[in-house]
Amino acid sequence: MLDRNASGDAIEVTVRRLSTIMRELGHGAIDLLKMDIEGAEYEVVADLLECGVDVRQLLVEFHHRCRKSGLPGRSVPSTT
């Protein structure tokens, strides 16, 4: 995954799926998941749904300014 640091330069970071980490640790469910991931919220929520991760409560800080459209087939109202 590519990210941008404070100066705007792209940096490459390694990411792992939550479902992978849960499987490796032997966890079957998450009681509370809080996400503040600066623009990748829609992709992560879609992946959680696709992988069938059992999240009991989900708290998400959405950054609509970072994305022009939402989940596939849906759009997010413009904030500009």
C-alpha positions as MATLAB code, in Angstrom:
seq = 'MLDRNASGDAIEVTVRRLSTIMRELGHGAIDLLKMDIEGAEYEVVADLLECGVDVRQLLVEFHHRCRKSGLPGRSVPSTT';
ca = [
       0.000    0.000    0.000;
       1.254    3.504   -0.774;
       0.793    6.340    1.659;
       1.943    9.935    1.766;
       3.980   11.394    4.601;
       3.730   14.994    5.860;
       5.889   16.310    3.016;
       3.661   14.632    0.402;
       6.235   12.026   -0.583;
       4.883    8.540   -1.256;
       5.971    5.833    1.156;
       5.336    2.117    0.813;
       3.903    0.279    3.806;
       3.152   -3.380    4.370;
      -0.439   -4.215    5.291;
      -2.119   -7.408    6.437;
      -5.770   -8.353    6.389;
      -7.501   -8.361    9.734;
      -8.948  -11.782    8.892;
      -5.385  -13.114    8.446;
      -4.234  -11.739   11.803;
      -7.340  -13.121   13.519;
      -6.767  -16.566   11.999;
      -3.096  -16.569   13.048;
      -4.036  -15.620   16.630;
      -6.993  -18.007   16.826;
      -9.653  -15.313   17.252;
     -13.160  -15.893   15.908;
     -14.745  -12.500   16.590;
     -14.000   -8.893   17.479;
     -16.116   -7.252   20.163;
     -15.194   -3.664   19.216;
     -13.241   -2.422   16.197;
     -12.352    1.272   15.924;
     -10.874    2.491   12.647;
      -9.290    5.848   11.808;
      -7.321    5.007    8.687;
      -7.292    8.259    6.724;
      -9.095    7.402    3.510;
      -9.054    3.590    3.207;
     -12.213    3.069    5.273;
     -14.434    1.921    2.413;
     -11.936   -0.663    1.163;
     -11.434   -2.072    4.665;
     -15.169   -2.260    5.437;
     -15.766   -3.984    2.084;
     -12.965   -6.467    2.848;
     -14.363   -7.174    6.331;
     -17.740   -7.971    4.759;
     -16.197  -10.063    1.969;
     -14.073  -12.098    4.410;
     -16.951  -12.562    6.848;
     -15.113  -11.081    9.836;
     -17.416  -11.189   12.875;
     -17.308   -7.619   14.230;
     -19.861   -6.977   16.963;
     -19.428   -3.176   17.117;
     -17.715   -1.043   14.475;
     -16.654    2.569   14.983;
     -15.344    4.294   11.861;
     -14.077    7.812   11.285;
     -14.752    8.348    7.582;
     -12.601   10.752    5.590;
     -14.804   11.610    2.614;
     -12.318   14.213    1.402;
      -9.904   11.369    0.650;
     -12.297    9.439   -1.608;
     -14.649   10.401   -4.404;
     -16.867    7.307   -4.242;
     -17.972    4.863   -1.590;
     -18.502    1.138   -1.652;
     -18.918   -0.397   -5.109;
     -22.140    0.824   -6.661;
     -22.573    3.651   -4.143;
     -21.427    7.226   -4.084;
     -20.502    9.556   -1.263;
     -21.843   13.115   -1.343;
     -19.215   15.667   -2.248;
     -17.930   17.756    0.671;
     -16.462   20.474   -1.533;
];
